[in-house]
Amino acid sequence: MKRAFVLILLFSLVSALCGCAVETQAVPSEQPTVTISSEVSLPPAYDGEIPESMFGVFDEETYTNEAFGVKYLRDGRWAFYTMQELASLNRTAGETLSAQMKSSGFIYDMYARSDLETLGFAIAIPAVQFGRAMTEEEYAQAVRDASARDYAGADYDVISDEISAAEFGGAQHACFHMTVAASGLVFHTAQIFIQQDDFIGIIYVSGNSEESRDALLSSFSST
């Protein structure tokens, strides 16, 4: 029961931290039912091209996204989501990742969990998510604002949140740290934002301590 609750909580954390301005409810299958808040006015879909090279590639040992210069060496202790599970997380049933990105402005390209920890890589189009193009720093602030709004009145306590800079691939990028508590459990999350033209790649990790969070971040490398 505790593990099932933790999985539901982590899904909720993902929804809020991505700045999608959504409300999440758990269903018996442990998959979240995601609905758009009635207060949210969605901007038009993205009308540009989304090249296939924007998405990452899996092999038996690695996840690699050349477009954003991100690589993750797969570890046997992690349960990586299959394409079908990612489709459920992204709400992409019956449509391609490109179509989902154009309409919602956000998809998870890789997601994995191990006990109380999670990690993933996502791709966002700020102009679709938030109505205008953004720099990494502006996007980090928008995610921070959306997280504060989504957690207001929920059964989570935001202990701390901070926007800072993090080095990745030899460059400085905007980074958002947040610590959240719920039912005696504490989660330390971090997101590093990597901008490429209209798109922002997001390295996402969540651990049950600051040390595990930082170790998860350092497990990602540049290509």
Stockholm file with secondary structure:
# STOCKHOLM 1.0

chainA/1-223         MKRAFVLILLFSLVSALCGCAVETQAVPSEQPTVTISSEVSLPPAYDGEIPESMFGVFDEETYTNEAFGVKYLRDGRWAFYTMQELASLNRTAGETLSAQMKSSGFIYDMYARSDLETLGFAIAIPAVQFGRAMTEEEYAQAVRDASARDYAGADYDVISDEISAAEFGGAQHACFHMTVAASGLVFHTAQIFIQQDDFIGIIYVSGNSEESRDALLSSFSST
#=GR chainA/1-223 SS CHHHHHHHHHHHHHHHHTTCCEEEEECTTSCEEEEECTTCCCCCCCCSCCCGGGSCEECSSEEEETTTTEEEECCTTCEECCHHHHHHHHTCTTSCHHHHHHHHSEEEEEEEEETTEEEEEEEECHHHHTSSCCCHHHHHHHHHHHHHHHHTTSSCEEEEEEEEEEEETTEEEEEEEEEEEETTEEEEEEEEEEEETTEEEEEEEEESSHHHHHHHHHTEEEC
#=GC SS_cons         CHHHHHHHHHHHHHHHHTTCCEEEEECTTSCEEEEECTTCCCCCCCCSCCCGGGSCEECSSEEEETTTTEEEECCTTCEECCHHHHHHHHTCTTSCHHHHHHHHSEEEEEEEEETTEEEEEEEECHHHHTSSCCCHHHHHHHHHHHHHHHHTTSSCEEEEEEEEEEEETTEEEEEEEEEEEETTEEEEEEEEEEEETTEEEEEEEEESSHHHHHHHHHTEEEC
//
